[in-house]
Amino acid sequence: MVRNSAELEQDFNVWRSSFEERAAEAGISPRTLKLCGGYLQADPRVLEKQSAQAEFTLTICDYLERAVPEARVRKGRARFKAHRDLLNDIATTYKVDVQVIVAIWGIETNYGQTRGDWSVLSALATLAHSGHRSDFFEAELIAALQIIESGDIAPSAMKGSWAGAMGHGQFMPSSFQKYAVDHDGDGRRDIWGTDPTDGLASIANYLAQHGWKVSRPCRIEVALPADFDFALTGRATTRTVGDWTAMGVVAADGAPIPDYGRCSVIVPSGATGPAFMTFENFNVLLTYNRAEAYGIASGYLAERVQGGKRLKRQCPKDLVVLGREGMRELQERLTALGFDTLGADGFSGPNTQSALRAYQTRSKLVPDGFASGEVLDRLRSKTG
């Protein structure tokens, strides 16, 4: 439950005093702390945003409709034409496919249109104090202060998303420090401005540094045979393309699947929704955003910008996806039954999916690892 403003502010002030000590130990000067002090404020709206992340609360089909609407596909094609020379230069320099640069730009900021107007310092301070993954966000807040300390940007101009992501590619501060580049050679790594050059090149450099393989797909929609063993789904299980095709897995459009190395089969909305074969580049995308839905959407938009077709299979209309509170309850009930999810944070990750598959297998259900409302109802009947 999100606390009210007064409770949050009172507790936040205690936390801020101790944080400033830790920031000083990390090398942040008193001058920078004083300069940024007015921006280190609690904002309860940030916690509300974190609790309602679409990547975790929609079916994959609904998420793709929101993240990759036809208007965004058309706009992506237009942006590519408008910036063709720049994008081709960046793609060649960093050895990253041009369409994936365009896709991330489109999903993150609608091609630079919505780069965010939240105070990054305030957002990160709120999440570091009381959000999910608070240690992560405190480290990002330290990085943001270091960026200001080095003179890259003023506190008032450090704007971004409610989660502290900045610029055309929505870089977290630590990613800016490691991967932002000055592609236009003006002496600044400017990912915030209206000129997208440094922002787009920084996206490409990030992907390259994380192992992007040029001219390789990140995922392919596939069709599964009627007798497919869904216990094999999930990124923890990898097989060769030949192994999967021997089991009857085929491309959804009927085209042959080239051998791009070991890969996984995932069903992000369970056995009744679309299925995807994911490759090494998919894991690169998940370093950008850890939600599988994000990785699927990025690859999907990249394909659509190139002229690719829509998904073949859609999700059932009555499919119920759990929100954060429902997911937390499911995790607690699974753990109580002996299927340890290694924490109850309200987000479905590999540990929760593995525990759920074990429960589904024991209960003679389809072991697809999908946390639906139907599964939660069944767990309630088992644990009271």
Secondary structure, DSSP 8 states (H G I E B T S, - for coil): ----HHHHHHHHHHHHHHHHHHHHHTT--HHHHHHHGGG----HHHHHHHHT-HHHHS-HHHHHHHHS-HHHHHHHHHHHHHTHHHHHHHHHHHT--HHHHHHHHHHHHTTTT----EEHHHHHHHHHHHSTTHHHHHHHHHHHHHHHHTTSS-GGG-EE-TTS-BTTTTB-HHHHHHH---TT-SS---SSSS--HHHHHHHHHHHHHTT--TT--SEEEEE--TT--GGG-STT--B-HHHHHHTT-EETTS------SSBEEE-TT-TTS-EEEE-HHHHHHHHH---HHHHHHHHHHHHHHTT----S----TT--B--HHHHHHHHHHHHHTT---S---S---HHHHHHHHHHHHHTTS------BHHHHHHHHHHH-
